[in-house]
Amino acid sequence: MFLRTSVFTIAAAVSSQEYITELHLPPLKLVLVALCQAASFDAAIIICSEIGGVFPVPFSFFTVAPIFFGFSVFLRLVVDRRVLFNRQDPAKARFLRHQAFRLVDLYGFGPPILFAYAGLAYLYRQVSIGYQLLLTMALQVVKSLGKRGMWQRAQIAPNGDDLACEHVSICIHFFHALFTSSFLQRSKSTLPMLLLLGWSIGYDLVSIFVLRRSMQRAEMTWLRVSEERRKVGKRAFIRQASLFFESQPTNSSPQTLGLSVPVQSSYRRHRVAASAVRQQLQSQTTPHSIKAINATEETWLVEITRLFHRRETILVRLYVDLFVPCVYLIFVTTMMHLTNRQYLKTLQDVHLESLALRMAAQVATKLFTFGILCRLLGSDQDEPKPLEHLACILEIQQLTFHVKLALIALTLFDFSLMHLGHDLTFKFDWIHK
């Protein structure tokens, strides 16, 4: 247990450093801090086990999460005290403290959303099929409210140029994918399972349809732009516009852009262009020989910024929705071929073949929608291929991203079935029953 917790805390610490570069720690110091955080989590689990008389206590994550989170924040404040409370540069220290507390607020918003998902998952298997439809709708409301709350907390950098958009997309849809997979593991009725899968497919298809309409609208706006700049192509125009905007002061923030999305694209050329489209352009000529941006071109830059942000969000969401059932399918398939699976008490009342088929069905549905999205995005020759774009989004924290997702998914796998604690006597009495 300590090894799994240690790997998770190290991966989380490495990925969190990408948000505030001034708080980077040396590798050895980072590992030591992460090990202390992991030890505090396991110690809290053991204390709860001594009180409850079972190891580990069911839903122990929600029991010890506040203690673990508070200790982790206190430990990082102690480690980074020279930077966060620098008396020689109080203005910078105040700014870094503001960013650090915004990051803490962002991370602290995740456990309540996960707790809400866990509560809905518990109610889902207790009520009848008719109420399960209402809970499915309530689940979408929780996801929307959670995403909106995290978006508001995700603007850590002043100019919005950070990785918070990936964090929000990953967290919310990862929790949603965990809920869906967990319900498919516990469900004993076919109709609710088909209802949840059908709702998921419908939601994905509607998102892809909205993305397609946005692409068509941006293309129509570009046709009007190309009539005025017949000798400039899309990529050339964006490149020249980016060079033009780089020569201008860029003090605008996402809240002053007039955009409906708070974070711009991961592609720098689109991000730079979008961060300056609402500025008052005084000059009519630039050193890069490009005319001032008119209203039509400004509208098109705003539309492609929204389009790229929507494109990235859907890519990450469908990838996470596909990643979680794949992890469960690999785990269940592996356990089917292991002879020592009888010693795992959580699998005693589970039909692994049926569970593998359910996970395979979820993987197949997600592959179907992900394939439709890739086909749609691949039809645009002027933009990067969908898999290349996804690799660009996950490039900075690809390893830690997959490690965190896999460890959380496997940790919650025990509680998604029937958890009665581990037999520390190693007598395995249930085998002889």
C-alpha positions in Angstrom: 0.0 0.0 0.0 2.8 2.4 0.8 4.5 1.7 -2.5 1.3 2.5 -4.4 0.7 5.7 -2.4 4.3 6.8 -2.8 4.2 6.4 -6.6 0.9 8.4 -6.7 2.2 11.2 -4.6 5.4 11.5 -6.6 3.5 11.6 -9.8 1.1 14.2 -8.4 4.0 16.3 -7.1 5.8 16.2 -10.5 2.7 17.3 -12.4 1.8 20.0 -9.9 5.2 21.7 -10.5 4.2 22.5 -14.0 1.6 25.0 -12.8 4.0 27.2 -10.8 7.5 27.0 -12.2 9.0 29.1 -9.4 8.3 26.4 -6.9 10.2 23.7 -8.6 12.1 21.4 -6.2 15.2 19.3 -6.9 14.4 15.7 -7.7 15.7 14.2 -4.4 13.9 16.8 -2.3 10.7 16.3 -4.3 10.8 12.5 -3.7 11.4 13.0 0.1 8.5 15.4 0.4 6.3 13.0 -1.6 7.3 10.1 0.6 6.4 12.1 3.7 3.0 12.8 2.3 2.4 9.2 1.4 3.5 8.2 4.9 0.9 10.6 6.4 -1.8 9.1 4.2 -1.0 5.5 5.2 -0.7 6.4 8.8 -4.2 7.9 8.8 -5.5 4.8 7.1 -3.9 2.6 9.8 -5.3 4.8 12.6 -8.8 4.5 11.1 -8.3 0.8 10.8 -7.5 0.5 14.4 -10.6 2.4 15.3 -12.9 0.6 12.9 -11.4 -2.9 13.3 -11.0 -3.6 9.6 -8.2 -2.9 7.2 -8.6 -0.8 5.3 -11.8 1.0 6.4 -14.4 1.2 3.6 -14.5 4.6 2.0 -11.3 5.4 3.9 -10.2 7.8 1.1 -12.9 10.2 2.0 -12.2 9.8 5.7 -8.5 10.6 5.6 -8.5 13.0 2.5 -8.9 16.2 4.6 -6.1 15.1 6.9 -3.8 14.2 4.0 -4.6 17.3 2.1 -4.0 19.6 5.1 -0.7 17.9 6.0 0.5 18.1 2.3 -0.3 21.8 2.1 1.5 22.5 5.4 4.5 20.5 4.4 4.9 22.3 1.1 4.6 25.7 2.9 7.4 24.7 5.2 9.6 23.4 2.3 8.9 26.5 0.1 8.9 29.1 2.9 12.0 30.9 1.6 10.4 31.5 -1.7 6.8 32.1 -0.5 7.9 34.4 2.4 10.9 36.1 0.8 11.5 39.4 2.7 13.9 40.7 0.1 11.2 40.7 -2.6 7.8 40.9 -0.8 5.8 41.7 -4.0 7.0 38.6 -5.8 6.5 36.5 -2.6 2.9 37.8 -2.3 2.2 37.0 -6.0 3.6 33.4 -5.6 1.5 32.9 -2.4 -1.5 34.0 -4.3 -0.8 31.5 -7.1 0.0 28.7 -4.6 -3.3 29.2 -2.7 -5.2 29.2 -6.0 -3.5 25.9 -6.9 -4.5 24.6 -3.4 -8.1 25.7 -4.1 -8.1 23.9 -7.4 -6.8 20.7 -6.0 -9.1 20.9 -2.9 -12.1 21.2 -5.2 -11.6 17.7 -6.6 -12.4 15.5 -3.5 -15.9 17.0 -2.9 -16.8 16.3 -6.6 -15.4 12.8 -6.2 -17.4 12.4 -3.0 -20.6 13.5 -4.9 -19.9 10.9 -7.5 -19.4 8.2 -4.9 -22.7 9.2 -3.2 -24.6 9.0 -6.6 -22.9 5.6 -7.3 -24.2 4.3 -3.9 -27.7 5.6 -4.6 -27.6 4.3 -8.1 -27.6 0.7 -7.0 -30.2 1.2 -4.3 -33.0 2.7 -6.3 -35.3 1.3 -9.0 -34.7 1.7 -12.7 -37.0 4.7 -13.0 -35.1 6.7 -10.4 -31.8 5.6 -12.1 -32.8 7.7 -15.1 -33.2 10.7 -12.9 -29.8 10.0 -11.2 -28.2 9.8 -14.7 -29.5 13.3 -15.4 -28.4 14.5 -12.0 -24.9 13.1 -12.8 -24.7 15.4 -15.8 -25.7 18.3 -13.6 -22.9 17.5 -11.1 -20.4 17.2 -13.9 -21.4 20.6 -15.4 -21.3 22.3 -12.0 -18.0 20.7 -11.1 -16.5 21.7 -14.4 -17.7 25.3 -14.0 -16.3 25.5 -10.5 -13.0 24.1 -11.5 -12.7 26.4 -14.5 -13.1 29.4 -12.2 -10.3 28.0 -10.0 -8.1 27.0 -12.8 -6.8 30.4 -13.9 -3.6 30.2 -11.9 -1.3 32.2 -14.3 -2.2 35.8 -14.8 -2.4 35.4 -18.6 -4.1 32.0 -18.5 -1.0 30.4 -20.1 -0.9 27.3 -17.9 -1.9 23.7 -17.9 -5.0 24.1 -15.8 -7.3 23.4 -18.7 -5.9 19.9 -19.0 -6.2 19.4 -15.2 -9.9 20.3 -15.3 -10.7 18.2 -18.3 -8.8 15.2 -16.8 -10.3 15.4 -13.3 -14.0 15.9 -14.1 -14.2 13.4 -16.9 -12.0 10.9 -15.1 -14.4 10.9 -12.1 -17.3 10.5 -14.6 -15.5 7.5 -16.3 -14.8 6.0 -12.9 -18.4 6.2 -11.9 -19.6 4.6 -15.2 -17.0 1.8 -15.0 -17.8 1.2 -11.3 -21.5 1.0 -11.9 -21.0 -1.5 -14.8 -19.0 -3.7 -12.4 -21.7 -3.7 -9.8 -24.9 -3.6 -11.9 -27.0 -6.8 -11.9 -29.5 -5.5 -14.3 -29.0 -5.0 -18.1 -31.4 -2.1 -18.6 -29.7 0.4 -16.3 -26.3 -0.6 -17.8 -27.6 0.0 -21.4 -29.2 3.3 -20.2 -25.9 4.6 -18.9 -24.0 3.5 -21.9 -26.6 4.9 -24.3 -26.5 8.3 -22.4 -22.7 8.4 -22.6 -22.8 7.6 -26.4 -25.5 10.3 -27.0 -23.6 12.9 -25.0 -20.4 12.2 -27.0 -22.2 12.3 -30.3 -23.9 15.6 -29.4 -20.5 17.1 -28.5 -19.0 15.9 -31.8 -21.9 17.4 -33.6 -21.4 20.8 -31.9 -17.8 20.7 -32.7 -18.6 20.0 -36.4 -20.9 23.0 -36.5 -18.2 25.2 -34.9 -15.8 24.0 -37.6 -18.3 24.9 -40.3 -18.9 28.3 -38.8 -15.2 29.0 -38.6 -14.7 27.9 -42.2 -17.5 30.2 -43.4 -15.9 33.1 -41.6 -12.5 32.2 -43.2 -14.1 32.4 -46.6 -15.0 36.0 -45.9 -11.5 36.7 -44.7 -9.9 35.0 -47.7 -11.8 37.4 -50.0 -10.0 40.3 -48.5 -6.6 38.5 -48.2 -6.6 36.3 -51.3 -2.8 35.8 -51.3 -2.6 34.7 -47.7 -3.4 31.2 -46.6 -4.7 30.1 -43.2 -1.4 29.0 -41.7 0.4 32.0 -43.2 -2.2 34.4 -41.8 -2.0 32.9 -38.3 1.8 32.9 -38.4 1.9 36.5 -39.5 -0.8 37.5 -37.0 1.2 35.8 -34.2 4.3 37.7 -35.2 2.3 40.9 -35.2 0.8 40.3 -31.8 4.1 39.3 -30.3 5.4 42.8 -31.1 2.5 44.3 -29.2 2.1 44.5 -25.4 0.1 41.4 -24.1 -1.2 42.4 -20.7 -4.7 41.1 -21.4 -6.2 38.2 -19.4 -8.7 35.6 -20.5 -11.4 37.5 -18.6 -10.9 40.6 -20.8 -10.8 38.9 -24.2 -14.5 38.8 -24.7 -14.3 35.0 -25.2 -16.7 32.4 -23.8 -13.8 30.2 -22.8 -11.3 31.1 -20.0 -8.2 29.2 -21.3 -6.7 29.4 -24.8 -5.3 26.7 -27.0 -2.3 24.6 -26.1 -0.8 25.6 -29.5 1.3 28.8 -28.9 0.5 30.4 -32.2 -3.2 30.3 -31.6 -2.8 31.3 -27.9 -0.7 34.3 -28.8 -3.1 35.4 -31.5 -6.1 35.0 -29.2 -4.5 36.9 -26.3 -4.3 40.1 -28.3 -7.3 40.1 -30.6 -9.2 42.5 -28.3 -6.5 45.0 -28.0 -6.8 48.5 -29.4 -4.5 48.4 -32.5 -3.1 51.8 -33.1 -0.7 51.1 -36.0 -1.7 50.2 -39.5 1.6 48.7 -40.5 4.1 46.5 -38.7 7.7 45.4 -39.1 6.4 42.1 -40.4 4.4 43.7 -43.3 0.9 42.6 -42.2 -2.0 44.9 -42.2 -4.0 45.7 -39.1 -6.6 43.0 -38.1 -10.0 44.1 -39.2 -13.3 43.1 -37.6 -13.9 40.0 -39.8 -10.4 38.7 -39.2 -10.7 39.4 -35.5 -14.0 37.4 -35.4 -12.3 34.5 -37.2 -9.4 34.4 -34.7 -11.9 34.4 -31.8 -13.8 31.5 -33.5 -10.7 29.4 -34.1 -9.6 30.0 -30.5 -12.9 28.7 -29.3 -12.8 25.9 -31.8 -9.3 24.7 -30.7 -10.2 24.9 -27.1 -13.4 22.8 -27.7 -11.4 20.4 -29.8 -8.8 19.9 -27.1 -11.4 19.4 -24.4 -13.3 16.8 -26.4 -10.0 15.0 -27.3 -8.9 14.8 -23.6 -12.4 13.8 -22.4 -12.8 11.0 -24.9 -9.3 9.8 -24.3 -9.8 9.7 -20.5 -13.2 8.0 -21.0 -11.4 5.3 -23.1 -8.4 5.0 -20.7 -10.3 4.0 -17.6 -12.3 1.0 -19.0 -9.1 -0.1 -20.8 -7.3 -0.2 -17.4 -10.1 -2.2 -15.9 -10.3 -4.5 -18.8 -6.6 -5.3 -18.7 -6.8 -5.9 -14.9 -9.8 -8.2 -15.1 -8.4 -10.1 -18.1 -5.2 -10.6 -16.2 -7.0 -11.8 -13.1 -8.9 -14.3 -15.1 -5.6 -16.1 -16.0 -4.1 -16.0 -12.5 -4.5 -18.9 -10.2 -4.1 -16.8 -7.0 -7.2 -14.7 -7.7 -9.1 -16.9 -5.2 -7.1 -15.1 -2.5 -8.5 -11.7 -3.4 -11.6 -11.4 -1.3 -13.1 -8.6 -3.4 -13.4 -11.0 -6.3 -15.0 -13.9 -4.5 -18.6 -13.0 -5.6 -17.7 -11.6 -9.0 -18.0 -13.5 -12.3 -14.9 -12.3 -14.0 -15.9 -13.5 -17.5 -19.1 -11.4 -17.3 -17.2 -8.4 -15.9 -14.7 -8.6 -18.7 -17.5 -8.6 -21.3 -19.0 -5.5 -19.7 -15.7 -3.7 -19.7 -15.1 -4.8 -23.3 -18.5 -3.3 -24.3 -17.6 0.0 -22.6 -14.2 0.0 -24.4 -15.9 -0.7 -27.7 -18.4 2.2 -27.3 -15.7 4.6 -26.4 -13.6 3.5 -29.3 -16.5 4.0 -31.6 -17.0 7.7 -30.5 -13.3 8.3 -30.4 -13.0 7.0 -34.0 -15.8 9.3 -35.2 -14.0 12.3 -33.5 -10.7 11.4 -35.1 -12.3 11.0 -38.5 -13.9 14.4 -38.2 -10.8 16.2 -37.0 -8.6 14.5 -39.5 -10.7 15.9 -42.4 -9.3 19.4 -41.8 -6.1 19.5 -43.7 -5.0 22.9 -42.3 -5.0 21.7 -38.7 -2.9 19.0 -36.9 -4.0 15.4 -36.9 -6.1 14.5 -33.8 -3.6 12.0 -32.4 -0.7 14.5 -32.9 -2.8 17.2 -31.2 -3.6 14.8 -28.2 0.1 14.0 -27.9 0.9 17.8 -27.8 -1.6 18.3 -25.0 -0.2 15.4 -22.9 3.4 16.0 -23.9 4.6 17.9 -20.7 3.1 15.5 -18.1 2.4 12.4 -20.1 4.0 9.9 -17.7 2.6 11.4 -14.5 -0.8 11.7 -16.1 -1.1 8.0 -16.9 0.5 7.0 -13.6 -2.0 9.0 -11.6 -5.0 7.8 -13.6 -4.0 4.1 -13.4 -3.2 4.1 -9.7 -6.5 5.9 -8.8 -8.5 3.5 -11.0 -6.9 0.4 -9.5 -7.3 1.8 -5.9 -11.0 2.4 -6.3 -11.5 -1.0 -8.0 -11.6 -2.7 -4.7 -14.4 -0.5 -3.4 -16.3 -0.7 -6.6 -17.1 -4.3 -6.0 -17.6 -5.7 -2.5 -15.1 -4.6 0.1 -15.0 -6.3 3.5 -11.4 -5.7 4.3 -8.2 -7.8 3.8 -7.6 -11.0 5.8 -4.4 -10.2 7.7 -4.4 -13.7 9.3 -3.9 -15.3 5.9 -6.3 -18.1 6.8 -8.7 -17.3 3.9 -11.7 -18.9 5.6 -14.1 -17.9 2.7 -12.2 -20.3 0.4 -13.5 -23.3 2.4 -17.1 -22.2 2.5 
